[in-house]
Each structure stands twice: as C-alpha cells, then as structure tokens.
Amino acid sequence: MKLVIVIDTWSEGNGGVIATKRLVEELMIRGHQVRVVTTGSHEGDFYEIPGFAPAPVRESLENMGMLFGIGKKKILEEAYKNADLVQIQFPFFMSRNAVKVARKMGIPVLGAAHVQPQNIISAMGKESKLMEFMFYTLFNYCLYDQVDTLHCPSQFAADLFSAHGSKADMKIISNGIPDAYIPEEYDRPDWFGDKFVILNIGRHAMEKRQELLIDGVLKSKYKDNIQLLLCGKGEDSDKLRERGKELPVEPLIRYVSMEEKLHYLNTADLYMHASVVELESLSCLEAIGCGLPCLIGNSPYSAAPQFALDDNFIFEMDDADSLARRIDYLYENRESLKNRKKDVLQMAENFRFKKCVDQMEDLYTEILGSPVNIKDKDAEILV
C-alpha cells in the first residue's frame, strides 16, 4: 500500500509525533510505502513544506519543537502522486488544503485526532471557554469535520470530537504499546532502598502538573520514605528541581535514557500521572506495558483514567490533598499493590502495538473499499 502521512512537524516534542513515527516505522517494516509531508529537512521519503509559528503561541510551540505547516499545493500534489491513501495527523491550517488536494486527485483521506484545544490552551497557561470554542471551530473547519473517517486513539477522543461538531465516522484504535515496553526482570537499584518509589515520565511543563506530584508527596504521611522520580526535561525543569529541594528524600529530576526508563518502569512501585490534557496518554501506555499500576488524575480533558485499575487509582484533578490520600492508601497496601501487576498486564494486552497496527491496516483496507468522497472536488485550494 502507498500511504502519505501529512503532519506539521517531525520533532518529538509531543505525543502525536511520537505515535506517528512509531506507526510509520512499523508500516514500512510491513512492506508499505510511506511518504511524509512535514516541515524541516529529513532523510528518507520526505516532502518539505514551509512552516511558521504565530506570535501569540510562538514560545509554547518552540518549547514543543512545533511549527504549523503551510499546505503548498504543488508540494502536496507531488507527494500524493500514485498514492492509495492520505492520512492527515493534525487539525491545523494546512490540513484543509491537504484534504482538498487529495479529493481533487481522487485519493481517499483519513483524518487523525491527536490534538484537542486544551493542548494549546494549557501550553499557553490559559483557561478560556471562548478559546476552546474558537479552536474547536478551527479544528473542525480544517480537518475534523472535513473527512469521512477520523482515527481516534480512545473512546474519550471519539466522544469529545463528536460532541463538538465533527460528523466523521469515529474509528477507535489505540496508538499502542511499543514492543520494548514489556515486563522484564531488573535488579532494583540499590539507591531505592526500601523506599516507596513513585515514577513519572514526560515533558516538564505546566500542563503535565509535575509540581502537583511534588505537592502530593509533601502532604503524604509517608513522605520520609517516598522516592519520587520525575524523568524528563522541559521548560519547568529548573522550577521542579527547586521545588524538589522541599522533599525530605531528594527526587530524581532529569532526562533519562531509554535503558534507564525501562529499568525504572520495571522496578518502581507506582506510576503517577497528573497531566490535565490527554487524548490517550503514551506514558501510561508504556507504564502498563511493563505491568506498573498507574495513579491518575481525573481531568475532564484526559483519557488517561481508562488506565486506572479501580477508584483507588484515581485522584481529584489539581487536588494535592486527594493525591496524598491515594498515595497513603497505596503505600499502606504495598504488598497487595505488587499483586496487581497481573491485572495491569491483562489490561495491557488490549493495547499491544502490533495488534493496534493490525487494526490500522484493517481500517486502511476498509477505507480503500469505500467510494472516495469528492464533495470538495471543486473547492478552491488556497496556496
């Protein structure tokens, strides 16, 4: 199959790009021909488009390594030549042109839901219902209401975009747990000692709420015997290191290698996730893949609570007292927590990466067997 992936950026500053890279790599291993239309210069079958960052969100986008692409007609047409299917990953400005060009060429289009308005609004440090409405309107105009089929990584995502105006047929397929994230035998690091080890992995940013995790541990009755690991880097790293000095046990707050990441996922006692914006949560997927139970905040903008084993693994969003109570409960039940690993792994089997790519291939085949939507065949292409 000849596929074209259209995505604004190829920089791994957000989960949508990471998920797309993993998908492209696996599809190519399976023998599919995959071209990528994106900003920046890259080796391989890439088609470079110009990019830009609007002034109001430039700093936030730069922190994520993000640019908005400009859907140049000639570049899109060249990339689409002889393609069987076009898959558009982000609902930004170039996606509307990307849809129109594909339809004019008679090529089926699949949209993907990797972004919700709160991804941008939270990164800007804002809370605004008006901004939410504006972004939903933009996303629908550009992509979510322009395609017949929309790939959603969770039921949460499908419900969200249906409720906000998309009439697309929602196809729910997880981004999947990559093969590396499996339970393995590792020696518990000596420096863990007998401490209760709580792990978080992700970009250090306000919307990820790592500072709340520090607050929760500080309020715990057992803070003197809790080892907190905040693995990652980002604009909040220095602030988190300063806040970490308040903890009685010095936290690990830094970027870690893949080897270290797998080691900690297989030897920590608990994964803690407070991010307020998630259409699925790659970090929770990786944790459950290794059998690590997740304690998750119940944000109304997040699909991550689907990975909680039960209500004892849910805390109130942005509530350090609620988080501390859950930490205390799980600390006091450490032995039974270890026994929940088998339940976590049973859950993880539904999300294994190769199964998810099998489902994506089935979706591609289904779309190719349907009539091409040409309702915009005469629509004007802007650039």
N, C-alpha and C positions, 0 to 999 in steps of 0.2 A: 504494500500500500504506500502511496506517495502522500505524505502529510506535510502541511505547512503550519508551523506554530507562530502566531503573532503575539509578541509580548513587548511591553515598553522598555524593559530593562533586563539585562542578563547578570546583574550584580546581586550576590546572595545576601542582600540586606533585609529581605522579608521572606516569609514562608511560602508565598505564592511562587516566587522564582525558584526556591529550593525544590519545591514539589515538581515544578515544570522540568527542571534539569534532570531530576531523577526519572521522570516519565520519558523524556526524550532519550536518555541513555538506554533505558530498558527496551524501548521500541526499536531502537537501532540494533540492539543485540538480537532482537527477534526477527531482524531482516527487513524492517520497514525503512523506507527512505524518508528522512525528516529534514526539512529546511526550516530555518528560524529567521524570522524578521524581527529585528530589535535595534536598539541604539548601541553605539560603540562598535569597535572593531574586534572581531573574534576569529579564531581559526576554525575552519570547517565550512559547512554549507550554510553560511550566514549571509543575510542581506541587510546591510546597514542603512538605517533611516536616521534623519536628524532628530535631535531631542531638545527639550527645553524644560526649565523649572520656573513656574510663575513666582513672582516676588513674595506674595503672602505666605507661601508654603515652601520657599526655597530651602530654608535652614532644615526643616523637617525632612524634606526629600533628600538633601545631601547627607543627613545622618543615616538614612536608609540606603544610600547609594542609588537613588532613584531618579530617573528622568521620565518625562512624558514624551512619547514618540509622536512624530508628525507623519501621518499616513500618505506619503507621496505616491500618487497613482502609478507612475512608471515603475517604481521600485516594487510595489505590490504586484503589478501585472507580471513583472519578470519573475518574481518569487513564485507566483501561482501557476506558471506555465506547466501544463500536463499534470497538475496536482489532482488527487482524488478527493481531498478534504482539507478545509481550512479550519483551524482551531484557534480561537482568539481568547487570550487569557485574562486580560484586564479591561475594565469598562471605561477607559479614558478616551481622550479626544480622538486618537487615530482609529479607534475600533469601529466607529461608524463608517468611515471610509473603507476600512478593511472588509467590512460586511458587504458594502455596496459593490466594490470591485469584484469580490468573489461571485456575487449573484449575477453581475453583468457577464461574467465568464462562464456562468452555468455550473459553478462549483459549490457543493453543499458546505454549510457553515455550522460549526459547533461553538457556542459560547461557553465560557467557564466563569464560575463565581468564586474568585479568590479575594475579593475586596468588598468591604461594606463601608458606608460613610464614616463610621466611628474609627476605622483605621487611620483616616486622615485627620479627623477632628481631634481625636485623642493625642495624636502625634503633635498637633499644634497646641496642646494644652488647653483646649476649649471644650465647652459643653453648650450646645445650641440646637434646639429643635428646628429652628429656621435653617441652619446649616445642614442638618440631617435631610430636611425636605429638599433643599437645593441639590445636594449630592445624589439623593435617590433619583431625582428628576434627570440629572445629568447622566447617571449610570444607565437609566432606562433608555434615554434618548440615544446614547452612544452604543449600547450593547444589549443590556438585559431584556429589553422589550423589542429588540430588532432581530432576534434569532428565534427559530422554531424550537430549538433544544438548548438547554442550559445545563452543563455539568455542575453539580453541587457536591461538595465534599461531605455534607452532613444533612440530616433532616432539618436541623436548625436553619441552615442556609437556604434550603428549598422553601421552608415556611416563611422565612424573612423576606425573600425577594418576591414571592407570590403575594404576600401581604402589602408590599409596597409598589405594586403596579406591573410587574413582569407577567406576561401571559404565556411565557415559554413553557414547554414541557420539561419539567424538572427531573433530571436523572441523577440519582444519589449514588455516588461512588466515592469511597474514601481515597484520600491521597496515598494512604497505605503506610505500613511499617517496613522500612528498608531491611534487607536481609541481614545486615550487620547487627541489628538490634534483637538479639535472642538471649535467653538465659545461659550464662556460662559460669564456670567455677573460677572465681578470682579470690586470691588471698585478701582478706580485709586489711586495709592499710594500718600499720602499727599506730600511726598518729590518731586514728579514730578512737583507740582505746575501747572503753565500754560505753562511750557516749552514744546518744540517740542522734543519728546522722540524717539531716534533712537536706535534700538536694533540690536546686532549681537551676535550669539551664535556659539561657535565652539572652537576647539583646538587652543591655542595661538601659532602660528607657522608662519614662513616667507611666506609659500605658501598660507596661509589664508589671508594675507595682511591686518591684523587689523591696522597696523601702517598707511596704506594709509587712512583708515577711519578717524583716528585722524587728518591727514593732510587735508582731505576734510572738516571736521568740522572747523578746524582752518582757512581755506580760505573762509568759508561761511560768508556772510554779517550778518547772524543772530546767530553767534557763541555764543553770550552772553545769548541766550535763548534756547540753544540746550543741552539736557541731553543725553549723549552717554552712552550706556550700552554694554560693551564687556564681555559677560558671557562665562566663560570657564577657562581653565588652560593649561599650556604647557611651552615649553622651552623659549617662548618670553614673559611670563607674567611679569617678573620684568622690562624688557625693556618697555613694554607697560605702566606699572604703572608710570615709569619715564617720558615717553612722555606725559602721561595723565596730568601731572602737568602743561603743557603748555596751556591747555584749560581753559577758564575763568569759566566754570562750571565743578566742579570736576566729572569725569566719574566714573561709577561703573565698576571695572575691577577685577573680581573674579569668581570662580566657584559658580554655583547656584544649589539649589535643584530642583527636578522635580516640586514641588509645586510652587517655585518662577519662574521657567521657564514658566510654563503655565500662571501664573499671568502676567508676562511681555509680553508674546505673545498676551495676550488679552487686554492689556492696553497701549502698546506703539503705537506711531503714524506711524512708518515706520520700516521695516526690511531692513538692508543694508548688501549686500553680495559682497565681493571683491575677493574671492578666485579664483585663476587662474586655478585650476585643479579640475574638477567635471565631473563625468560620469552621474550624475543626480543632486545631492545635497539634502541630507536628511534634512539639516537645512532649506532650502527654502520650502521643502515639509511640514515641521512642521509649518512654518510661515503661508503658505497659508491655511493650515488646520484650523487655528484659524481665518482666514479672514484678516491677516495682509499683506498689499501690500509690495512688495519687490523691492528695488532699486539694480540693479545688474550690475556688470562689464562685458563687452563683450569679455572676454577672448576666444581666438580660441581653447583653451583646455577645455572649460567648456560647459556643457549642461544647466547650470543654467538660461541663458537668456530666456529659454522657459517659465519661471515663471513670466516674466515681463508683465504687462498689456498692455503696448504700449511703444513707443520710449522714452517717458518722464521718464520711469523707467529703462533706460539703460544709463550707462556712459562708457567712454573710459577706457579700462584696464590700470591700473597703472598711471592714469592721475588725480591728485588731483584737478586740475582746472576744469576739466569736471565733476568730482564728486561734487564739490562745487556748480557749476551751477545747477545741478539737485537738490541738497539739497535746494538751494534757491528757485527754482521753486515750489517744493513740499511744502516748508514752506509757501510760499505766497498763496498756494492753499489748505490750511489745511482743510477747510470745505468740499471742493469737494473731497479731499483725503478720508475723512471719508465715503463719499457716495460710494466709490469704493469697499468697503468691500463686497458688494453683488456680484460684478463681480469676486472678488478673490475667494469667496466661490463657485461660479458656476464653476470656473476653478478647484477647489479642488475636486469636486465630481468625476472627472475622475481618481483621484489618491487615493481614499479611500482604506485602507489596505485590507479589506475583499474582495473587488472587485478584487484587484490585486492577492490575494491568490487564488481566484476562477479561475483566468486566468492561474496561475501556475499549478493548478490541471488539468485544461484542457490540458495544454502543456504536463504534465506527461502522461496523457491518450493517447494523440496523439503519443508521442514517443514510448510508450509501444505497440501501434498498428502497428509500423513500423518494418521492418526487422532489426535485430541487425547488426551493422557494424562490420565485423570481418576482415577487411583488415589488421589489425596488429596482427592477431591471432598467427603468427609465429615469431613475433618480439621479440627481446631479452629484457628481463627485467633485469635491471642493478643491483638491490640490493634486 
